[in-house]
Amino acid sequence: MKIQAVLFDLDDTLIVDESVSKEALVTVAAVAQKECGISPRVFLEAVAHQGASLWKSGPCHAYCRAIGISYHECLWGEFAGDSAELTALRTWAKDYRVAVFDAALRSLGFAELDTAMALSEKFSLARRQLQRLMPDAKETLMRLQPDYQLGLLTNGAPDLQREKISASGLASAFEAIVVSGEHGIGKPRPQIFEILLSALNVAPDRAVMVGNSLERDIAGAKNANLAGAIWIKVSGSEEHADVVPDHTIAGLHELPALLASIVE
């Protein structure tokens, strides 16, 4: 069956996400070292522990997991929207952003709320300034455009993902874009794939999914009965999941040749 559409994930597939968040934290750690004399390594370990712990124990964790909002994103997202879930997340995240750095500092013997607030603001600013594309992202999309319909399927909060898409400069490459938070469901549920396929007017057996997450992108493609699930293996962010991709690539530059090789 001829492939008509290629569906792409966004974070760590077309744009760098996790590494950029860690880079932003490094800039914050440098400030903590200057202000409090804390070792950057020790500070980063404390932030990682407190960030994950407070995120998991927070009242919005179930929604974040369902929609695909990480604890790093809760440190800089605004979470605009009128739904009850986004309203609750927006309210909680405002305090969470400061609480993470405050808890990290306190765990290291520094009760400095003003410093925690400054570190929170520094992270948000640095995270936005550091946004960049994955290698060969733009070039690959341009090569595929003449032969395939391209769709973007990303988990996350509506305003945050739309901000990332806008900053990437890639929006015009896609015929349809679907953000999980705009529909209240996320990958790997098949319904979110069906929404994008409907917008493209393409049948599942004529589409493939490209993404870095085994748990969400690859499992979701399987759940939606797509023709192929292509895993881009991003070094340092590999997951353990009970799902096997149909194809594995080490970089986006490999995708055009792989797609050309997929025949009936």
C-alpha positions as CSV (number, residue, x, y, z in Angstrom):
1,M,0.0,0.0,0.0
2,K,1.5,3.4,-1.0
3,I,2.3,5.7,1.8
4,Q,0.5,9.0,1.5
5,A,1.2,10.7,4.8
6,V,4.0,11.0,7.3
7,L,3.1,12.0,10.8
8,F,5.7,13.6,13.0
9,D,6.1,14.0,16.7
10,L,7.6,17.4,17.8
11,D,9.6,17.2,21.0
12,D,13.0,15.5,20.5
13,T,11.9,14.5,17.0
14,L,11.9,17.8,15.2
15,I,13.0,20.1,17.9
16,V,15.3,19.6,20.8
17,D,13.4,19.5,24.1
18,E,14.8,17.5,27.0
19,S,18.5,18.5,26.4
20,V,17.5,22.2,26.0
21,S,15.7,22.1,29.3
22,K,18.8,20.6,31.0
23,E,21.0,23.2,29.4
24,A,18.7,25.9,30.8
25,L,19.0,24.4,34.2
26,V,22.8,24.5,33.8
27,T,22.6,28.3,33.3
28,V,20.4,28.5,36.5
29,A,23.0,26.3,38.4
30,A,25.7,28.9,37.5
31,V,23.6,31.6,39.1
32,A,23.1,29.4,42.2
33,Q,26.8,28.9,42.4
34,K,27.4,32.6,42.2
35,E,24.7,33.6,44.7
36,C,25.0,30.7,47.2
37,G,28.3,29.0,46.5
38,I,26.5,25.7,45.7
39,S,28.2,23.2,43.4
40,P,26.4,23.1,40.1
41,R,26.3,19.3,40.1
42,V,24.8,19.2,43.6
43,F,22.3,21.9,42.7
44,L,21.2,20.1,39.5
45,E,20.7,16.9,41.4
46,A,18.6,18.6,44.0
47,V,16.5,20.3,41.4
48,A,15.9,17.1,39.5
49,H,14.8,15.3,42.6
50,Q,12.5,18.1,43.9
51,G,11.1,18.8,40.4
52,A,10.1,15.2,39.8
53,S,8.9,14.6,43.3
54,L,6.7,17.7,43.5
55,W,5.4,17.1,40.0
56,K,4.4,13.5,40.8
57,S,2.8,14.3,44.1
58,G,0.9,17.4,42.7
59,P,-2.8,17.5,42.0
60,C,-2.3,17.8,38.2
61,H,0.0,14.8,37.7
62,A,-2.7,12.6,36.2
63,Y,-3.6,15.2,33.6
64,C,0.0,16.0,32.8
65,R,0.7,12.3,32.2
66,A,-2.4,11.9,30.0
67,I,-1.7,14.9,27.9
68,G,2.1,14.6,27.9
69,I,3.3,17.5,30.0
70,S,6.7,17.0,31.7
71,Y,7.9,18.4,34.9
72,H,10.4,20.5,32.9
73,E,7.5,22.0,31.0
74,C,5.7,22.9,34.2
75,L,8.7,25.0,35.1
76,W,8.1,27.4,32.1
77,G,4.7,26.8,30.6
78,E,2.0,29.4,31.0
79,F,-0.9,26.9,30.4
80,A,-3.4,29.3,28.9
81,G,-6.9,28.0,28.3
82,D,-10.4,27.9,29.7
83,S,-10.8,24.2,30.5
84,A,-10.9,23.1,34.1
85,E,-7.8,21.1,33.7
86,L,-5.7,23.9,32.2
87,T,-7.1,26.4,34.8
88,A,-6.0,24.1,37.6
89,L,-2.6,23.4,36.1
90,R,-2.0,27.1,35.5
91,T,-2.8,27.9,39.1
92,W,-0.7,25.1,40.5
93,A,2.3,25.6,38.2
94,K,2.7,29.3,39.2
95,D,3.6,28.2,42.7
96,Y,5.4,25.0,41.5
97,R,7.9,26.9,39.4
98,V,9.2,28.7,42.5
99,A,8.7,25.7,44.9
100,V,11.1,23.5,43.0
101,F,14.0,25.9,43.4
102,D,13.0,26.8,46.9
103,A,12.9,23.2,48.0
104,A,16.2,22.5,46.2
105,L,17.9,25.4,48.0
106,R,16.4,24.4,51.4
107,S,17.6,20.8,51.0
108,L,21.1,22.3,50.6
109,G,20.8,24.5,53.6
110,F,19.7,27.8,52.0
111,A,16.4,29.4,52.9
112,E,16.4,32.0,50.1
113,L,12.9,32.5,48.7
114,D,14.0,35.6,46.7
115,T,16.8,33.6,45.2
116,A,14.4,30.8,44.3
117,M,12.1,33.3,42.6
118,A,15.0,34.7,40.6
119,L,16.2,31.2,39.6
120,S,12.7,30.4,38.4
121,E,12.6,33.4,36.2
122,K,16.1,32.7,34.9
123,F,15.1,29.2,33.9
124,S,12.0,30.4,32.0
125,L,14.0,33.0,30.1
126,A,16.9,30.6,29.3
127,R,14.6,27.8,28.2
128,R,12.9,30.0,25.6
129,Q,16.2,31.5,24.3
130,L,17.8,28.1,23.8
131,Q,15.2,26.5,21.5
132,R,16.6,24.9,18.4
133,L,15.8,22.2,15.8
134,M,16.9,18.6,15.7
135,P,19.7,18.0,13.1
136,D,18.3,17.9,9.6
137,A,14.7,18.7,10.7
138,K,14.0,21.4,8.2
139,E,15.9,19.8,5.3
140,T,14.1,16.5,5.8
141,L,10.7,18.1,5.8
142,M,11.5,20.0,2.6
143,R,12.6,16.8,0.9
144,L,9.5,14.9,1.9
145,Q,6.9,17.7,1.1
146,P,6.7,17.0,-2.7
147,D,5.9,13.3,-2.2
148,Y,3.9,13.0,1.0
149,Q,1.3,14.9,3.1
150,L,2.9,15.9,6.3
151,G,1.2,16.1,9.7
152,L,2.4,17.1,13.1
153,L,1.0,15.2,16.2
154,T,2.4,16.5,19.5
155,N,1.5,15.9,23.1
156,G,1.4,18.8,25.5
157,A,-0.3,22.0,26.6
158,P,-1.9,24.0,23.7
159,D,-0.1,27.3,24.2
160,L,3.3,25.8,25.1
161,Q,3.3,23.5,22.1
162,R,2.1,26.2,19.7
163,E,4.9,28.4,21.1
164,K,7.4,25.8,20.3
165,I,6.0,25.2,16.8
166,S,6.1,28.9,16.1
167,A,9.7,29.3,17.4
168,S,10.8,26.3,15.2
169,G,9.7,27.9,12.0
170,L,8.4,24.6,10.7
171,A,4.6,25.2,10.8
172,S,4.3,25.8,7.1
173,A,5.7,22.4,6.3
174,F,2.5,20.7,7.6
175,E,-0.9,20.3,6.1
176,A,-2.4,19.7,9.6
177,I,-1.2,20.1,13.2
178,V,-2.8,18.4,16.2
179,V,-1.9,19.2,19.8
180,S,-3.2,16.7,22.4
181,G,-4.1,19.4,24.9
182,E,-6.5,21.0,22.5
183,H,-8.5,17.8,22.4
184,G,-8.1,16.4,25.9
185,I,-6.5,13.2,24.8
186,G,-2.9,12.3,24.0
187,K,-0.7,9.7,22.4
188,P,-0.7,6.7,22.6
189,R,-4.5,6.7,22.5
190,P,-5.6,6.0,18.9
191,Q,-8.3,8.7,18.9
192,I,-5.7,11.5,18.7
193,F,-4.2,9.9,15.6
194,E,-7.6,9.6,14.1
195,I,-8.2,13.3,14.5
196,L,-5.0,14.1,12.5
197,L,-5.7,11.5,9.9
198,S,-9.2,12.9,9.4
199,A,-7.7,16.4,8.9
200,L,-5.4,15.0,6.3
201,N,-8.1,12.8,4.8
202,V,-5.8,9.8,4.8
203,A,-6.5,6.2,5.9
204,P,-4.4,4.7,8.7
205,D,-2.9,2.1,6.4
206,R,-1.6,4.9,4.2
207,A,0.3,6.7,7.0
208,V,3.4,6.2,9.1
209,M,4.4,7.8,12.4
210,V,7.9,9.2,13.2
211,G,8.8,9.8,16.8
212,N,11.3,9.4,19.6
213,S,8.9,7.9,22.2
214,L,8.3,4.2,22.2
215,E,5.6,4.6,24.9
216,R,3.7,7.3,23.1
217,D,4.6,7.6,19.4
218,I,5.4,4.0,18.5
219,A,2.8,2.4,20.8
220,G,0.3,5.0,19.5
221,A,1.0,4.2,15.9
222,K,0.4,0.6,16.6
223,N,-2.8,1.3,18.5
224,A,-4.1,3.4,15.5
225,N,-3.2,0.6,13.0
226,L,-0.8,2.8,11.0
227,A,1.2,1.3,8.2
228,G,4.4,1.9,10.0
229,A,5.9,3.1,13.3
230,I,9.4,4.7,12.8
231,W,11.4,5.3,15.9
232,I,14.1,7.9,15.9
233,K,16.6,6.8,18.5
234,V,17.7,9.9,20.4
235,S,20.9,9.3,22.4
236,G,20.3,9.7,26.1
237,S,16.5,9.6,26.0
238,E,15.9,6.0,25.1
239,E,12.9,4.5,26.9
240,H,12.1,1.0,28.0
241,A,8.7,0.0,26.6
242,D,7.0,-3.3,25.6
243,V,6.6,-2.2,22.0
244,V,8.8,-2.9,18.9
245,P,9.0,-0.2,16.2
246,D,8.7,-1.3,12.6
247,H,11.8,0.7,11.7
248,T,14.5,2.5,13.6
249,I,16.6,5.5,12.5
250,A,19.5,7.3,14.1
251,G,18.6,10.6,12.6
252,L,16.1,12.4,10.4
253,H,18.5,12.3,7.4
254,E,17.8,8.6,7.1
255,L,14.0,9.1,6.7
256,P,13.6,9.9,3.0
257,A,15.5,6.7,1.9
258,L,13.6,4.6,4.4
259,L,10.2,5.8,3.2
260,A,11.2,5.2,-0.4
261,S,12.1,1.6,0.5
262,I,8.7,1.0,2.1
263,V,6.7,-0.6,-0.8
264,E,3.5,-2.7,-1.0
